[in-house]
Amino acid sequence: MIKDDVLELVNKGLMLPLMEEFYTIQGEGFHKGTAAYFIRVGGCDVGCHWCDVKESWNAETHPPTAIESIVEKAVTYSDTIVVTGGEPLTWDMGPLTKALKAKNVQTHIETSGAYPLSGEWDWICLSPKKNKLPTGVIYDKAHELKVIVYNKHDFIFAEEQAAKVNKDCILYLQPEWSVRDKVMPMIVDFVMKNPKWKVSLQTHKYLNIP
């Protein structure tokens, strides 16, 4: 049970339920192949059945951690910090990104957009989910749209989402890992017929790194 004073700090974004943090190579999307420090925040109620980090869903299983200690550690590794989850926008990202920007680092977020956008971001990867659609201005702010393809119906969803983002947003289709052999031929065919889209792969899994 989280104490009331700690819970208040979490609700203000001054502490966050930290699941894990690690320095690795970005495996997906526009910045794939580049070194980055990842901060994985616990808490998510979007509930994708194919999620590969279901252990992130319950925020109460991850210790509330002061953002000062998160930032201090992160900036010793990289000048590119990626905040992911879980669903990081469950929490107020303003204090964390303000502290990171004070250290002159690049701030990236990977989000479903299911909650209002908070924080100051240099790069926003919007990965919308049917269970709980994006809200607010994030369609206008997203730098890349990454739609996970689990079956053929996801192509319809992808086009619906692409119609909502800004004109400069880069469009990616990414196979869900467990069915990649099944859906990859469909993705290749779709991208060749619709070249506004690009293919995103989870290259970190092929490299066997976090």
C-alpha positions as CSV (number, residue, x, y, z in Angstrom):
1,M,0.0,0.0,0.0
2,I,1.5,3.4,-1.1
3,K,1.5,6.0,1.6
4,D,-0.6,9.1,1.1
5,D,2.4,11.4,0.9
6,V,4.1,9.3,-1.7
7,L,0.9,8.9,-3.7
8,E,0.5,12.7,-3.8
9,L,4.0,13.0,-5.3
10,V,3.2,10.3,-7.8
11,N,0.0,12.1,-8.8
12,K,2.0,15.3,-9.3
13,G,4.6,13.5,-11.5
14,L,7.4,14.1,-9.0
15,M,7.7,10.4,-8.4
16,L,7.0,7.7,-11.0
17,P,6.4,3.9,-10.7
18,L,9.7,2.8,-12.3
19,M,9.6,-0.6,-13.8
20,E,13.1,-0.7,-15.3
21,E,15.7,1.5,-16.9
22,F,18.4,0.5,-19.4
23,Y,20.8,1.7,-22.0
24,T,20.5,-0.1,-25.3
25,I,19.9,0.4,-29.1
26,Q,16.5,1.7,-30.2
27,G,15.0,-1.1,-32.1
28,E,11.9,0.4,-33.7
29,G,10.7,3.3,-35.9
30,F,12.6,6.3,-37.2
31,H,15.5,6.2,-34.7
32,K,16.2,2.4,-34.9
33,G,19.8,1.6,-34.7
34,T,20.7,4.5,-32.4
35,A,21.8,4.3,-28.8
36,A,19.3,5.5,-26.2
37,Y,18.5,5.3,-22.5
38,F,15.1,3.8,-21.8
39,I,12.9,4.6,-18.8
40,R,10.0,2.2,-18.6
41,V,7.2,3.5,-16.4
42,G,4.6,1.1,-14.9
43,G,0.9,1.5,-15.2
44,C,-1.3,0.7,-18.2
45,D,-5.0,0.0,-18.6
46,V,-5.1,-0.2,-22.4
47,G,-4.9,-4.0,-22.2
48,C,-3.5,-5.2,-25.5
49,H,-3.8,-9.0,-25.5
50,W,-0.5,-9.4,-27.4
51,C,1.4,-7.0,-25.1
52,D,5.0,-8.3,-24.5
53,V,5.4,-6.4,-21.2
54,K,2.2,-7.2,-19.4
55,E,4.2,-7.0,-16.1
56,S,4.2,-3.3,-16.6
57,W,0.4,-3.0,-16.3
58,N,0.0,-2.9,-12.6
59,A,1.7,0.3,-11.4
60,E,1.5,-0.8,-7.7
61,T,4.1,-3.6,-8.4
62,H,6.8,-1.0,-9.3
63,P,8.4,1.3,-6.7
64,P,7.6,5.0,-6.8
65,T,10.9,6.6,-7.6
66,A,11.9,10.3,-7.4
67,I,12.4,11.8,-10.8
68,E,15.6,13.4,-9.6
69,S,17.2,10.0,-9.2
70,I,15.8,8.8,-12.5
71,V,17.2,11.8,-14.4
72,E,20.6,11.7,-12.6
73,K,21.2,8.1,-13.7
74,A,19.7,8.5,-17.2
75,V,21.9,11.4,-18.3
76,T,25.1,9.6,-17.4
77,Y,24.4,7.1,-20.2
78,S,23.0,9.0,-23.1
79,D,21.8,12.3,-24.5
80,T,18.7,10.6,-25.9
81,I,16.1,9.5,-23.4
82,V,13.1,7.4,-24.4
83,V,10.2,7.2,-22.0
84,T,8.0,4.2,-22.5
85,G,5.7,1.8,-20.5
86,G,3.2,0.7,-19.7
87,E,1.5,3.8,-20.8
88,P,3.6,6.7,-19.6
89,L,0.9,9.3,-20.2
90,T,-1.0,7.7,-17.3
91,W,1.2,10.1,-15.3
92,D,2.1,13.8,-15.5
93,M,5.3,13.8,-17.6
94,G,5.8,17.5,-17.1
95,P,8.2,17.4,-14.2
96,L,10.3,14.5,-15.6
97,T,10.8,16.2,-19.0
98,K,11.5,19.6,-17.5
99,A,14.3,18.0,-15.4
100,L,15.6,16.1,-18.4
101,K,15.6,19.2,-20.7
102,A,17.5,21.1,-18.0
103,K,20.2,18.6,-18.6
104,N,20.1,19.3,-22.4
105,V,19.1,15.9,-23.5
106,Q,16.6,14.8,-26.2
107,T,13.3,13.5,-24.8
108,H,11.4,10.8,-26.7
109,I,8.1,9.1,-25.8
110,E,6.4,6.0,-27.0
111,T,2.7,6.1,-26.2
112,S,-0.7,4.9,-27.2
113,G,-2.0,8.4,-26.7
114,A,-4.8,7.1,-24.5
115,Y,-4.3,9.9,-22.0
116,P,-3.8,13.6,-22.5
117,L,-0.4,14.6,-23.7
118,S,1.9,16.1,-21.0
119,G,5.6,16.9,-21.0
120,E,8.0,18.5,-23.4
121,W,9.1,16.1,-26.2
122,D,11.5,16.2,-29.0
123,W,10.0,13.1,-30.6
124,I,6.6,11.5,-30.1
125,C,6.0,8.0,-31.3
126,L,2.2,7.5,-31.3
127,S,1.2,3.8,-31.4
128,P,-2.6,3.9,-31.1
129,K,-4.6,0.9,-29.9
130,K,-8.2,0.0,-30.8
131,N,-9.0,-0.7,-27.1
132,K,-8.5,2.9,-26.1
133,L,-8.0,5.5,-28.8
134,P,-5.8,8.5,-28.6
135,T,-7.1,11.7,-27.1
136,G,-6.6,15.4,-27.6
137,V,-3.8,17.1,-29.6
138,I,-1.4,14.1,-29.9
139,Y,-2.5,13.4,-33.5
140,D,-1.2,16.9,-34.4
141,K,2.0,16.6,-32.4
142,A,3.1,13.1,-33.3
143,H,6.3,12.7,-35.3
144,E,5.7,9.1,-36.1
145,L,2.6,6.8,-36.2
146,K,3.4,3.2,-35.5
147,V,0.5,0.8,-36.0
148,I,1.0,-2.8,-34.8
149,V,-0.3,-5.4,-37.3
150,Y,-1.8,-8.5,-35.7
151,N,-4.3,-9.4,-38.4
152,K,-5.6,-8.1,-41.7
153,H,-8.2,-5.8,-40.0
154,D,-5.3,-3.8,-38.6
155,F,-4.7,-2.3,-42.0
156,I,-8.1,-0.6,-42.0
157,F,-7.4,0.7,-38.5
158,A,-4.0,2.0,-39.7
159,E,-5.5,4.0,-42.5
160,E,-8.1,5.4,-40.1
161,Q,-5.4,6.6,-37.8
162,A,-3.2,7.9,-40.6
163,A,-6.1,10.2,-41.7
164,K,-5.9,11.9,-38.3
165,V,-2.2,12.7,-37.9
166,N,-0.4,15.8,-39.2
167,K,1.0,15.8,-42.7
168,D,4.6,15.5,-41.6
169,C,4.0,12.4,-39.4
170,I,6.0,9.4,-40.6
171,L,3.8,6.3,-41.0
172,Y,5.0,2.8,-39.9
173,L,3.5,-0.6,-39.9
174,Q,5.1,-3.1,-37.5
175,P,4.3,-6.8,-37.3
176,E,3.3,-8.1,-33.9
177,W,6.2,-10.3,-32.9
178,S,4.3,-13.5,-32.2
179,V,2.7,-13.6,-35.6
180,R,5.4,-11.9,-37.6
181,D,5.8,-14.8,-40.1
182,K,2.1,-14.7,-40.9
183,V,1.6,-10.9,-41.2
184,M,4.9,-9.8,-42.7
185,P,3.9,-10.8,-46.3
186,M,0.7,-8.8,-45.9
187,I,2.7,-5.8,-44.6
188,V,5.2,-6.0,-47.5
189,D,2.3,-6.2,-50.0
190,F,0.4,-3.3,-48.4
191,V,3.5,-1.0,-48.2
192,M,4.3,-1.7,-51.8
193,K,0.8,-0.7,-52.8
194,N,0.7,2.2,-50.4
195,P,4.2,3.7,-50.3
196,K,3.3,6.4,-47.9
197,W,3.8,3.7,-45.3
198,K,7.1,2.2,-44.1
199,V,7.9,-1.1,-42.4
200,S,9.1,-1.0,-38.8
201,L,10.7,-4.1,-37.3
202,Q,11.6,-4.9,-33.7
203,T,15.3,-5.1,-34.7
204,H,16.3,-5.3,-31.0
205,K,14.7,-8.7,-30.8
206,Y,16.7,-9.9,-33.8
207,L,19.8,-8.5,-32.2
208,N,18.8,-10.3,-28.9
209,I,19.2,-7.1,-26.8
210,P,16.7,-5.3,-24.5
